[in-house]
C-alpha cells in the first residue's frame, strides 16, 4: 500500500503545476499601457479570458517585471509573456493570442521643470552670498532639463548644496538633490556665473611707481571685483602712506599686490648707529647701504671707522647694531 502511494506522488505533483486539462486561455495584448510605478502583472498589459475564474485570477497575477523609469518606455513582447506562462506551468498549447504582438509600457509621472530647479538653486545662492555692502548678479547659460518623477509617490523636496562651498564669485557648480519622502531619487548639477560689484578704493589719476598714496590720488568707486585676484580695500585710510610698486592707471582698483609700505630708511640716508655692550652705550653716525623696514636687519656703514656692519631698524633715523 505504501509503495503504491509513492508511485502516485510524482504524477500528482506534475498534475498540480500544469494547466487544467481543457482550459483554453485567450490573451489580447494591449498596445499601449500607462501604469503607476509598480511591478507589472499580466492583467495590467493584456485582456485575459478563461472559463475557470480561479485559474483566470492566477494567470492575471503572473509577474512580468517592473515599470520603466518615468520618461522611458518598456517593450514587452509576446515571447516574454510565453516564457512567464511556462514558468508558471502553463501549457502553451492551451494559449492563444490576439493580433497585437507587444505592449509598450510607460509610467505615470509628474514633471519638475528645469526652471523650477534653477529657481531653487538661485535662491540658495542669494541667501548664502547676500551681503548688504555688495551687489551680486547671478547668471546661468545652462539651465537643467525638465525631470520626470513617478506620480503620487510621496512628498517631494529639493535640497541644494555647493560643490566648492568657499567660492563666492565666478563659475560655480551647485547640486540639487530631489528627494521623495526623504529618499534620494535624482541629483541635478546646476551651473552659474556669479558677478560681484563692491565699493572699493581706486585711483583717481595715474600713480607712478614708488609714489606714496594720499587722499589726492585715491577715491571710493563701485567696481566689479569678480576677477580681481588680490585683496581690495574698502577704506582709503587703509592705504594712506603706502607706496605703489608699479604704475597704476586712472580708475584702477588698488589691490594688495600692487602696493607696499615704504622703507623707514632709504639707501644712502644718514642715520644714527646705536651700540650697546654691557653698560656701555655708544652713538655714532652712519649711512644706510640699502633700504630698511622697521624691525628688519640692514647693512650699514660706520662713517668714523669706514666699516660695514649689520643693524636692526629702530625708526626712520636709527639703527641698533646686532652682534
C-alpha positions as CSV (number, residue, x, y, z in Angstrom):
1,X,0.0,0.0,0.0
2,X,2.8,2.3,0.9
3,X,4.6,1.6,-2.3
4,X,1.6,2.4,-4.5
5,X,1.3,5.8,-2.7
6,X,4.9,6.7,-3.5
7,X,4.4,5.7,-7.2
8,X,1.4,8.0,-7.5
9,X,3.1,11.1,-5.8
10,X,5.2,12.3,-8.8
11,X,2.1,12.2,-11.0
12,X,0.1,14.2,-8.5
13,X,2.8,16.8,-8.3
14,X,3.2,17.0,-12.0
15,X,-0.5,17.5,-12.5
16,X,-0.6,20.3,-9.9
17,X,1.7,22.6,-11.8
18,X,0.2,22.2,-15.3
19,X,-2.8,23.8,-16.9
20,X,-6.1,22.3,-16.0
21,X,-6.9,20.0,-18.9
22,X,-9.2,21.6,-21.4
23,X,-8.9,25.1,-20.1
24,X,-8.4,27.4,-23.1
25,X,-6.7,30.8,-22.4
26,X,-7.0,33.7,-24.8
27,X,-4.7,36.7,-24.3
28,X,-5.3,40.0,-26.1
29,X,-2.2,42.2,-25.5
30,X,-2.8,45.9,-25.1
31,X,-0.6,48.0,-27.4
32,X,0.0,50.9,-25.0
33,X,-0.3,51.0,-21.2
34,X,0.4,53.7,-18.6
35,X,0.8,52.4,-15.1
36,X,1.8,53.8,-11.7
37,X,5.3,52.8,-10.7
38,X,5.0,49.2,-9.6
39,X,5.6,45.6,-10.6
40,X,3.8,44.7,-13.8
41,X,1.4,41.7,-13.8
42,X,-0.1,40.1,-16.9
43,X,-3.5,41.6,-16.2
44,X,-2.0,45.1,-16.5
45,X,-1.0,44.7,-20.1
46,X,-3.5,42.2,-21.5
47,X,-7.1,41.2,-21.6
48,X,-7.1,37.5,-20.5
49,X,-10.2,35.3,-20.9
50,X,-10.7,31.8,-19.4
51,X,-13.8,29.9,-18.3
52,X,-12.2,29.0,-14.9
53,X,-12.5,32.1,-12.6
54,X,-9.8,30.9,-10.1
55,X,-7.5,29.9,-12.9
56,X,-8.1,33.2,-14.6
57,X,-7.1,35.1,-11.4
58,X,-3.9,33.1,-11.2
59,X,-3.0,34.0,-14.8
60,X,-3.8,37.7,-14.4
61,X,-1.4,37.9,-11.5
62,X,1.6,36.4,-13.2
63,X,4.6,38.7,-12.6
64,X,6.1,40.2,-15.8
65,X,8.6,42.7,-14.4
66,X,8.9,46.3,-13.3
67,X,7.7,49.5,-14.8
68,X,10.3,51.7,-16.5
69,X,11.7,54.9,-15.1
70,X,9.5,58.0,-15.9
71,X,10.1,59.3,-19.4
72,X,11.1,55.8,-20.7
73,X,9.1,53.0,-22.3
74,X,9.4,49.3,-21.8
75,X,8.5,47.0,-24.7
76,X,7.0,43.7,-23.5
77,X,6.8,41.2,-26.4
78,X,4.7,38.0,-26.8
79,X,7.8,35.8,-26.3
80,X,8.3,37.3,-22.8
81,X,4.7,36.5,-21.9
82,X,5.1,33.0,-23.1
83,X,8.2,32.5,-21.1
84,X,6.4,33.7,-17.9
85,X,3.5,31.3,-18.6
86,X,5.8,28.4,-19.0
87,X,7.5,29.4,-15.7
88,X,4.1,29.1,-14.1
89,X,3.5,25.6,-15.5
90,X,1.0,26.8,-18.2
91,X,0.8,24.6,-21.3
92,X,1.3,26.9,-24.3
93,X,-0.9,24.6,-26.4
94,X,-3.8,25.9,-24.4
95,X,-2.9,29.5,-25.1
96,X,-4.0,31.7,-28.0
97,X,-3.0,35.3,-28.7
98,X,-4.7,38.2,-30.4
99,X,-3.2,40.2,-33.3
100,X,-1.1,42.5,-31.1
101,X,2.4,41.1,-30.6
102,X,3.8,43.5,-27.9
103,X,2.8,46.1,-25.3
104,X,4.5,49.5,-24.8
105,X,4.5,50.3,-21.0
106,X,5.1,53.8,-19.6
107,X,4.7,55.0,-16.1
108,X,2.5,57.8,-14.6
109,X,4.8,60.7,-13.9
110,X,4.9,64.4,-12.8
111,X,7.3,67.0,-14.1
112,X,9.8,69.0,-12.1
113,X,10.7,71.8,-14.6
114,X,14.2,72.9,-15.2
115,X,13.2,76.5,-14.5
116,X,11.9,75.5,-11.0
117,X,15.2,73.6,-10.3
118,X,17.1,76.7,-11.4
119,X,15.0,79.0,-9.3
120,X,15.6,76.9,-6.1
121,X,19.4,76.8,-6.8
122,X,19.5,80.6,-7.3
123,X,17.5,81.2,-4.1
124,X,20.1,79.1,-2.2
125,X,23.0,81.2,-3.7
126,X,21.3,84.5,-2.9
127,X,20.6,83.5,0.7
128,X,24.2,82.2,1.1
129,X,26.1,85.1,-0.5
130,X,24.0,88.1,0.4
131,X,25.9,91.0,1.9
132,X,24.4,94.4,2.1
133,X,27.6,96.2,1.1
134,X,27.9,94.5,-2.2
135,X,25.9,93.7,-5.3
136,X,25.6,90.2,-6.7
137,X,24.5,89.2,-10.2
138,X,23.8,85.5,-10.8
139,X,23.7,84.4,-14.4
140,X,23.1,80.9,-15.9
141,X,23.6,79.9,-19.5
142,X,23.0,76.2,-19.0
143,X,19.6,75.7,-17.3
144,X,18.9,72.0,-16.5
145,X,16.3,69.9,-18.4
146,X,12.9,69.1,-17.0
147,X,12.9,66.0,-14.8
148,X,10.2,63.3,-14.6
149,X,9.3,61.6,-11.3
150,X,6.8,58.8,-10.5
151,X,3.4,60.3,-9.8
152,X,1.7,60.2,-6.4
153,X,4.7,58.5,-4.8
154,X,5.2,60.9,-1.8
155,X,6.3,64.3,-0.6
156,X,8.9,65.9,-2.9
157,X,11.6,68.1,-1.5
158,X,14.6,69.8,-3.2
159,X,17.9,70.1,-1.3
160,X,20.7,72.3,-2.6
161,X,24.4,72.3,-1.9
162,X,27.5,73.9,-3.5
163,X,30.4,71.8,-4.8
164,X,33.0,74.4,-3.6
165,X,31.4,75.9,-0.6
166,X,34.1,78.6,-0.3
167,X,33.7,80.0,-3.8
168,X,31.6,83.2,-3.9
169,X,32.3,84.5,-7.5
170,X,33.0,83.4,-11.0
171,X,31.9,80.0,-12.3
172,X,30.3,77.8,-9.5
173,X,28.5,74.5,-9.6
174,X,25.6,73.5,-7.4
175,X,23.9,70.1,-6.9
176,X,20.2,70.0,-6.5
177,X,19.1,66.7,-4.8
178,X,15.4,65.7,-5.4
179,X,14.1,63.6,-2.6
180,X,10.8,61.8,-2.4
181,X,9.7,61.0,1.2
182,X,13.3,61.9,2.2
183,X,14.7,59.2,-0.2
184,X,17.1,60.5,-2.9
185,X,15.8,60.0,-6.4
186,X,17.8,62.4,-8.6
187,X,20.9,64.6,-8.4
188,X,20.9,67.5,-10.8
189,X,24.0,69.7,-11.4
190,X,23.3,73.4,-11.9
191,X,25.9,75.9,-13.2
192,X,26.1,79.7,-12.5
193,X,28.4,82.6,-13.1
194,X,28.5,85.0,-10.2
195,X,29.5,88.6,-10.8
196,X,30.3,90.8,-7.8
197,X,30.3,94.6,-7.5
198,X,31.7,96.4,-4.5
199,X,32.6,99.9,-3.2
200,X,36.4,99.7,-3.3
201,X,39.4,102.1,-3.4
202,X,40.5,103.0,-6.9
203,X,43.0,105.6,-8.3
204,X,41.6,108.9,-9.5
205,X,44.6,109.6,-11.6
206,X,47.7,107.9,-12.8
207,X,50.1,106.9,-10.0
208,X,53.7,106.3,-10.8
209,X,55.9,103.6,-9.4
210,X,57.2,104.5,-5.9
211,X,54.6,107.3,-5.5
212,X,53.1,107.5,-2.0
213,X,49.3,107.0,-1.8
214,X,47.4,110.0,-0.4
215,X,43.9,111.4,-0.3
216,X,44.7,113.3,-3.5
217,X,45.2,110.2,-5.7
218,X,42.6,107.8,-4.1
219,X,38.8,107.6,-4.3
220,X,36.0,105.2,-3.5
221,X,34.2,103.7,-6.5
222,X,31.6,100.9,-7.2
223,X,33.5,98.4,-9.4
224,X,33.3,94.8,-10.5
225,X,35.6,92.6,-8.3
226,X,34.7,89.2,-9.8
227,X,38.1,88.6,-11.4
228,X,40.3,90.6,-9.1
229,X,42.9,88.2,-7.7
230,X,44.3,90.3,-4.9
231,X,42.8,91.8,-1.7
232,X,40.9,95.0,-2.3
233,X,40.3,97.9,0.1
234,X,37.0,99.4,1.3
235,X,38.6,102.4,3.1
236,X,41.0,105.0,1.8
237,X,42.6,105.3,5.3
238,X,43.9,101.7,5.0
239,X,46.1,102.8,2.1
240,X,47.4,106.2,3.1
241,X,51.2,106.3,3.3
242,X,51.7,103.1,1.3
243,X,53.8,103.1,-1.9
244,X,52.9,102.0,-5.4
245,X,55.3,99.2,-6.5
246,X,54.3,99.6,-10.2
247,X,52.4,102.3,-12.3
248,X,48.7,102.4,-11.6
249,X,46.3,103.7,-14.3
250,X,43.4,106.1,-13.5
251,X,40.3,104.4,-12.1
252,X,42.2,101.1,-11.5
253,X,41.3,99.1,-8.4
254,X,44.0,99.2,-5.7
255,X,44.9,95.7,-4.6
256,X,47.3,94.4,-2.0
257,X,49.8,93.1,-4.5
258,X,50.5,96.5,-6.2
259,X,51.3,98.4,-3.0
260,X,53.6,98.0,-0.1
261,X,54.9,100.0,2.9
262,X,57.7,102.4,2.0
263,X,61.0,101.7,3.8
264,X,61.6,103.6,7.0
265,X,65.2,104.2,5.9
266,X,66.2,104.6,2.3
267,X,69.6,103.6,0.8
268,X,72.0,106.5,1.2
269,X,70.2,108.0,4.2
270,X,72.4,109.3,7.1
271,X,71.5,107.5,10.3
272,X,72.4,107.2,14.0
273,X,74.1,104.0,14.9
274,X,73.5,102.7,18.4
275,X,75.9,100.2,20.0
276,X,75.3,98.6,23.4
277,X,77.9,96.4,25.1
278,X,77.1,95.7,28.7
279,X,76.7,99.0,30.4
280,X,78.4,100.8,27.6
281,X,76.2,102.9,25.2
282,X,77.7,104.4,22.1
283,X,76.0,106.6,19.5
284,X,77.8,107.3,16.2
285,X,77.0,108.3,12.6
286,X,76.4,106.0,9.7
287,X,74.9,105.7,6.2
288,X,72.4,103.1,5.1
289,X,73.7,100.8,2.3
290,X,70.2,99.5,1.5
291,X,66.5,100.3,2.1
292,X,65.4,99.2,5.5
293,X,62.0,98.5,7.1
294,X,61.1,98.7,10.8
295,X,62.3,95.7,12.7
296,X,64.4,94.4,9.7
297,X,68.1,93.9,9.5
298,X,70.1,96.1,7.0
299,X,73.6,96.7,6.0
300,X,75.1,100.0,7.2
301,X,78.5,101.8,7.1
302,X,80.1,103.5,10.1
303,X,81.4,106.8,8.9
304,X,84.1,107.1,11.6
305,X,85.6,103.6,11.1
306,X,84.5,103.2,7.5
307,X,83.5,99.6,8.4
308,X,80.3,97.9,7.2
309,X,78.0,96.5,9.9
310,X,74.5,95.0,10.3
311,X,71.8,96.5,12.4
312,X,68.1,96.4,13.2
313,X,66.0,99.4,12.0
314,X,64.5,101.0,15.1
315,X,62.8,104.0,13.4
316,X,63.3,106.3,10.4
317,X,66.7,107.5,11.6
318,X,68.1,104.9,14.0
319,X,69.8,101.5,13.6
320,X,70.9,99.3,16.5
321,X,73.9,97.2,15.9
322,X,73.4,93.4,16.1
323,X,76.4,91.4,17.4
